[in-house]
Amino acid sequence: MQGTAKVPNKVARALEVIEKYYDGAVDWLAKLYDKESGGFYMAISGKEDPCMEPAIEMTCWGVNFLKTYTRAFDDMPDKFRTGIIEFMNSRQDKETGLYIDRQGVPNSREVARNQAAALRALGHFNAQTRYPHPTGTGAACEAMALMPQYMSCREAYVDWIGSMDWDNNSWTAGDQAQSSLQYVNMLEPREREEYKAALFDWLERRQFDSGFFSPNIDFNAASGAFKVGLIYLMCGRVLPNYDSIIDSIFQCYKVSSPRNPYFVRNPLSTLAQIKDYSPQACQKIRERVEENIDAILKGFGDFLCPDGGFCAERGKSMVSFGGVVGSHGLFEGDIDATLMMLTARRAIYNIFDEEPKPLDTAHFWQDIYGG
């Protein structure tokens, strides 16, 4: 790939290397699909274990992989579409309308994430939920009994936001806050906006001069800013103090290196979001990416596995995801880490107003169904 007017040669050469990291990703994904259930497993070792099964988020990520990073939907067999829809429908509770996995007892965060994942996957196929889902008005009152305790009132909600360890783990704190919007969106419109206003007021009082929501300058703090940035994005707002966030993200590359794929993806996705705020922010981010491209590139290679996927830590996959055990923690790709690395790849292209080439799925459906 040669540099274009927008992509400097140094970045273009790094992207050529990154592209090669995905040569086996599609073949790896095909092995994770389960024709019988219609869902995706998290890792190959999980598929080989009869005690493990596909799950809602894993399946959503498999669909996202195909929809976002390939052209597989162009020649998708109808049985794949119906298989995904039936898989999700089989996990929707008739009484509550919520999507619940079959393994373990989910906590409030996992329940919230499952709703977002199931609705997103169904949306890719323009499919309806089998039963009414408690999102928005109408079904909201029936869902109130399912709400976590922190949703009992705005004061309890703000207290809960503030009770998390923002100083040392703003990534998890931000993730919890972002997931809570699934519950906030179940409220009636007026109350919904009041909860959001309380959340934004707390966040903006919490933000440090660095732009982060932790006093630290590290990839966890950068990931906290990423999660908070998603909250602002979901609500159509601009992330405050974004110029400071740019400086702090690139300071992270000077003091450490990503220890997991999320620390590769999160800062890049945040930069891709901020890039669209102003021409000055865009120019600054592009210059800083070029200056730091060697450090960014290293993060991609650190998590590539022999099977073609990417793992959650150097040398081993994630064991459980969304409360569902999905692998044996081997040196193998898992679907969450692989999707994170695909998102990181796209973020670099987006920073330079380019789109990555779709991954080759010429044999994908044949690999799944034969023939």
Secondary structure, 3 states (H helix, E strand, C coil): CCCCCCCCHHHHHHHHHHHHCCCCHHHHHHHHECCCCCCECCCHHHHHCCCCCCCHHHHHHHHHHHHHHECHHHHCCHHHHHHHHHHHHCCECCCCCCECCCCCCCCHHHHHHHHHHHHHHHHHCCCCCCCCCCCCCCCHHHHHHHCCHHHCCHHHHHHHHHHCCCCCCHHHHHHHHHHHHHHHCCCCHHHHHHHHHHHHHHHHHHCCCCCCCCCCCCHHHHHHHHHHHHHHHHCCCCCCCHHHHHHHHHHHHHHCCCCCHHHHHHHHHHHHHHCCCCHHHHHHHHHHHHHCHHHHHHHHHCCECCCCCECCECCECCCEECCEECCCCCCCCCHHHHHHHHHHHHHHHHHCCCCCCCECCCCHHHHHHCC
